Amino acid sequence: MKIKEEWKYDLDKNSVQIKKVHDTSGIEHRARVLRDTIGEEQKGSEHKLVGTIPTALIAQWIQEAGIDWSDNMAVQEVVKRKILSGEFDKFRVWKGKY
């Protein structure tokens, strides 16, 4: 959830910088509850709930990777790489590899 947004205009560069601050505690809590509820015991091998990731974070990953939202395969690869890196374990529900 976005809690703050700051706009700064740089006269020298003639550009606008936007700084957004998000609170992810609600999504972290949801991931923890899902992990405790279903966690590793998800039935079936076809579909698993790997995690719950804030859209703002995915947007940041996509921007860092320099890809477009419409490139579904590239977005899936970026999300997979980031979620399996271990850096974002607080958003993981299922701890397996995929």
Residue, then its C-alpha position, 0 to 999 in steps of 0.5 A: m500500500k502506498i503511504k507517501e509520494e514526493w515530487k521533486y523538480d530538478l531545474d538543472k536537468n529539467s526533470v521530475q523525480i517521483k519518490k514513492v514509499h510503500d508499506t508491505s507489512g500487510i502483504e508480509h502478514r498475509a504471506r505468513v498466514l498463508r505459509d502457516t495455513i497451507g505452506e508446504e502441504q499444497k496438494g498437486s504438482e501442477h499449481k502451487l502458490v509460491g508467494t504473494i508479491p506487491t504490485a509496486l515491487i513487481a513494477q520496480w523489478i520490471q523497470e530495473a530489468g528494462i522490460d515491458w509489462s506486456d512481455n509476459m515471459a520476460v516478466q515471469e522470468v524476472v519474478k522467478r529469479k527475484i523470488l528464488s533469490g532468497e532476498f524476498d523470502k518474506f513474501r514466499v508461501w511455498k519454499g520449494k523450487y519451480 
